């Protein structure tokens, strides 16, 4: 009897010790800077795709699935209008893609573009869907969705984090202007705290649902206003869960870096004077640094460790004059901050605008033919000068990790 009790006590002590250790191991990946790319492809990526990214030196990929072929209206969700359970066939597809990434040596941050009550605009006739930010019934549906998703994926070895939703914008269609001053943002949040527009409260709801089934996988949260680098400014404090990663995206000044600028008869130049926040500003390396350091300063004030900060997307249209300089200026800031980052995007098969391996020339017509026919993209990629700011850092990162 004594032997049985001693054995039980020993096993119990081991279980108690291994629980926190396993939780810590999940976050260990993020203890040093991790660099990778975004995968927003229309076809589920195969192992060769992930291996190509890994061979450059990437350690992770931010993976979205909303363009993939689907069984019902919305991949995995079934319908963003009324979530009733995960679509089994879509779960199997996602697991196979995760297996492909694992085989190639990449960690994955899964990133839905849609949630119940918030269908991604490109799958919604180009219309912004803000039901999630108007009615909390969609909060509860989103919580059930993430509870179910974490239940089926929590043990997959490729998973490095759950990114709850890509580029939320609960502030849109309200009285808060994009890139408002911190004081105006904070006043807006005080007026909207507790409402369906309360992004930190929404995240707390989803995190609680995930933690019911998965106590340890890191959870990534984007800031508001489409993950703007200045949009954490109104958050009064950090989230209480210790395994949170805080993410922003960097495309500012958008008027200069975006696809519409490439179509202008006289594009805005970078560096140069560019419209931003309803005024003309000069954007150059110093202005990029001033803007992009805002979330890191916010994190420091709120007691958030540097290794919890991520720039989940950044980029510019590759055909624009000054794009390569812009990438270099952004990455110099991230070098200094020792930040995690993922460039947008790696070998996207439905839009070539930020596929830097293609250089600065137009893609041949067969690229668009393949997209129209939903066939694999066969355009060869090369390490161009446009890709060089990213490539050299991926290579250096790989050498550091090895």
Secondary structure as GFF3:
##gff-version 3
##sequence-region A 1 402
A	DSSP	alpha_helix	2	28	.	.	.	ID=ss1
A	DSSP	three_ten_helix	29	31	.	.	.	ID=ss2
A	DSSP	beta_strand	35	39	.	.	.	ID=ss3
A	DSSP	alpha_helix	47	56	.	.	.	ID=ss4
A	DSSP	beta_strand	60	63	.	.	.	ID=ss5
A	DSSP	alpha_helix	88	104	.	.	.	ID=ss6
A	DSSP	beta_strand	107	111	.	.	.	ID=ss7
A	DSSP	three_ten_helix	121	123	.	.	.	ID=ss8
A	DSSP	three_ten_helix	131	133	.	.	.	ID=ss9
A	DSSP	alpha_helix	137	153	.	.	.	ID=ss10
A	DSSP	beta_strand	159	163	.	.	.	ID=ss11
A	DSSP	alpha_helix	182	192	.	.	.	ID=ss12
A	DSSP	alpha_helix	199	211	.	.	.	ID=ss13
A	DSSP	beta_strand	219	222	.	.	.	ID=ss14
A	DSSP	alpha_helix	224	227	.	.	.	ID=ss15
A	DSSP	beta_strand	244	250	.	.	.	ID=ss16
A	DSSP	alpha_helix	254	257	.	.	.	ID=ss17
A	DSSP	alpha_helix	259	262	.	.	.	ID=ss18
A	DSSP	beta_strand	272	276	.	.	.	ID=ss19
A	DSSP	beta_strand	279	283	.	.	.	ID=ss20
A	DSSP	alpha_helix	285	292	.	.	.	ID=ss21
A	DSSP	alpha_helix	294	301	.	.	.	ID=ss22
A	DSSP	three_ten_helix	306	308	.	.	.	ID=ss23
A	DSSP	beta_strand	309	314	.	.	.	ID=ss24
A	DSSP	alpha_helix	323	337	.	.	.	ID=ss25
A	DSSP	beta_strand	340	343	.	.	.	ID=ss26
A	DSSP	three_ten_helix	356	358	.	.	.	ID=ss27
A	DSSP	alpha_helix	365	372	.	.	.	ID=ss28
A	DSSP	alpha_helix	388	401	.	.	.	ID=ss29
###
